[in-house]
Amino acid sequence: MRRFVRLLTTALPLPAAIGLLAAPAHAAAPAYDSTTQYVAMGDSFSSGLGAPGAGLDCGRSPQGYPTLWAQAHGITAFTDVTCGGAVTDDVLAEQISGLNAETDVVTITIGGNDAGWGGQVLACMQSGDTACTNAVNEAVAGLPAIAAKVDTTYAAIRRAAPNATVYVLGYPLLFEETAGCSAWVVPNQYQRKQLNRFGQALNQSLAQSAAKSGFQFVDAQSFFAGHAVCSSQSWIHPVLNPTPLHPNANGYRLGYLAALNSVTG
């Protein structure tokens, strides 16, 4: 998949019914409407890769959480600069241009590719428990350097969109840690615990960077709990899949969308 961004404004259909109740007549005016200027940024976990309808260039899917959230909040069009494979340098070079002083809301996932999370999974599966532990230890030790890149990226977002509310979404833990697994090929139980240890450390680092920048961190882990790879109802694709270890449609709708709604209403 190519790692380039083609800035576009995504036209949306009328808000879809996705299980949200209508507000009572006496409720306050909604915080968002058709005039809200929303920009979705980040990597494949924001583009919707793994959900049906994902494009071949950046993996953007209409069933990713940005489109679902916009529809649920009466936003009839938004700017989508998300791209599968994006790292912080890509956000700075190719996605910042989607922002301006009129931007009201920004969502982003970034940092997982910088940290080489996928490489850790391969190291665990191909080289055994000791190599897995070493790979995770090295990745955790490297998080301060990743945090510096994330801090720079967040600062650029704030400069480009000084009036926006920015929601930094974390990553789900990829694996259930219980013994046994119904997926075809996965890291063993010990390795799954190690990989989740890194996921927790990455999310803690991202949350700290978000707080320093005045952004709101949205922790997705609890919303995916019980639905990672090796669960009976996984919301994350298994390793042997065209979009391995990415959320499926339920993951974006019931996991990420629910997490974002928990802080935006």
N, C-alpha and C positions, 0 to 999 in steps of 0.2 A: 504493500500500500504506500502510495506516495505521501510524503509529509509536506504538503503545501496547502495553503489556505486561499480559497477564493471567497472574498467577502461577499455576502449576499444578505438580502433581506428576505426572510422566509414568510411567504404568505400563508396564513392559517385559515382553516375552515372555521365556521362558527363554533364556539366552545362546545366540546364534546361532553357527553354525560359520562363521567368517570367516578361516579359514586359519591360526589360531594352534594351535600344538602343545600338547598337554596336558603339564603339568609332571610330571617323574618322581616316583616315590613318595618318594624321599629328599629332595625339594626342601623348602625352608623354606616356612612358611605364607605364603599370598599376602598382599600388602599391602592388598588391597581385597576386600570381600565384601558380602553383602546388608545389612550394618549400616553400610556407608560412607555418609556424608552428603555427596552430591555436588551442586554447584550449577553449572549452565552459564549464563554471562552473555555479553553482548556484542551484536554486530551481525549482519548477514546471513551473514557468513562463519562464524559459530558457529551460527546458527539452522538452517543447511542449505539456504538458498535456492539453487535451481539443481538440487537433487536431487529425484527423484520423491517425490510425496506431500507437498510443501511446502504448508502452510496458507495461507489467504488473508489472515490478519490480520498475522502476524509472520514468515511464511515458514519456520516450523519444519517440518523433515522428519525422519522416522524414519531416514533414510539420511544425516543429518548426522553429523559426527564425535562430538558428545556422546552420542547414543544408541548409536552403534557402540562407543565406548570403554566406556560403562557395561556394555553386554552382554558385552564381551570380558573384563571384570574382575569379573563376578559381582554387579554392582550391579543389583538388581531394580527399583528406583525411584529417580528423582532429580528435582530441582527445576530446571525449565527456564524461565528468564526472558529468554532471547535474543529479539531482535526486529530484523527487517530495517529498515534506515534509522537505527538507534540511533546517537546521538552520546554523548559523555561526560555531557552534562547529563541524557540519558535514563537512563543507568545510575544516576546519583545520585538522580534523582527517582522512578524506577519499578522498578529492579532490585535495589537494595541491600536492600530488604525481604525478599528471598529468602534472605538470609544470617543466621546467628546463631552463637553461641559453640559450637554443636555441629557446625557445618560442618567437614568434613574436607578436602574438595578443591574447588577452584574453577578453572574454565577461562574464558578471556575473549579475544575479539578486539575491540578498540575503537581508534578514532583515524582510520581511513580516511575515514569520513564527515565528521569534524571538518575534515579536511584538504582536502575537496572533490576527491578523486581522480577521480571521474566527470566533474566539470567540466573537469579538465585534458584528459581524453580527448576531450571534445567540442571544446575549444579547438584541439587538435591537428588533428582531422579536418576541422573547419569553416573554420579560419582560416590554415592553412599552417605552415611550419616555424618562421618567426620568432616567430609568436604562440605556437606550441607551446613553444619554448625559453623565452620570457618567462613563460608560465604555469607551467612547471615551476620556473624560477628563483624566481618569487614564492612558490610553494608550499614550496620548500625553505627559503627565507628565513623563512617563517612557522612552521616546525616548532618553534622554541623556545616560541612561544605555545601550540601544540598540546600540547607536552610538559608545560607548566604545568597544563593541564586534565587530562591523563592522570595526572600526579602527584597531583593532588587526588582524582581518582577512585580511584586505587590506595590512597591513604591512607584513604579512606572504606571501601573493601573490607576493609582490615586492621582497622579499628576494629570493623566489623560482624562479622567472622569472624576473631577473633584467633588461633585455633588451626589455621586452614586452611593447607594447602599450595596456593599459587596458581600456576597455569601461564598465562602470557601467550603466546598463539600469535601469531606474526607473519603477514604476508600473503605469498602467493606473488607472484612477478613475473608480470605479466599476459601478457606477450608474449615470443615467441621473437624474436631480433634478426637472424636470418639473412635473406639476400635472398630474395625470393619469398614467397608466402603463399597457401595454399589456401583460407583463409577468405574470405567474400564481400566484406565491407567492413571494412577495418582501417586504422589509421594506417600510414603508410609506414615503411620501415626506420629512417630517421633519427628519426622521431617515436616509434617503439617504443623505441628506445634512450633517448630523453629520458624517456619515461614510466617505464621501468624504473629510470632514475637516481633518480627520485623515490621509487619503491617501495623501493629500497635505503636511501635516506636516511630514509624513514619507519620502516623496520624497525630501523635503527640507533638512532633516537631512542627507539622503544618498548623496545628492549633495555636502553638506558641507564636509562630510567625504571623498568623492572622490577628491575634490579639495585639501584637506590637504595632500592626498596621492600622488598627481600628476597624478591622473587618470581622464579620461574624463567622465563626467556624461551625459547620453543620456536621455532626458526627453521624455517619451512616451505619456504624457497626451494629448498634442495637436493633436497627430496623431490618438488617439482614440476618440477625441471629436465628439459628436453626434452619437457615436456607442457603448455606454455603455448599461448596462441592463436598460430596459424601453424605449429604442429607437426603431424605426420601423425597423431598420437594425442593430441589435446588433452584435458586434464582440466579445461579452463576454457571456458565457453561463449563463442562469438564475440559481436561487437558487435550483430549483427542476431539477437537472440534475446530471448524474453520475460524472461529473467534474465541480461542481458549481463554478461560478465566475472566471473561467479561460478563456482565449481567445479561440476562435474557429479558424478554418483554416484562415479565413479572418483577424482575429485579429493578428495572427502571420505574415501573409504575408503583409497585408495592414497597419497594425499598427506597430508592432515591427520591422519588416524588413525595412519598410520605415523610421522609426526613426533612426535605425542603419546606413542605407545608407546615411542619411542626414549628418552624420559626417564622414563617411569613404569614401564616393564617390561610 
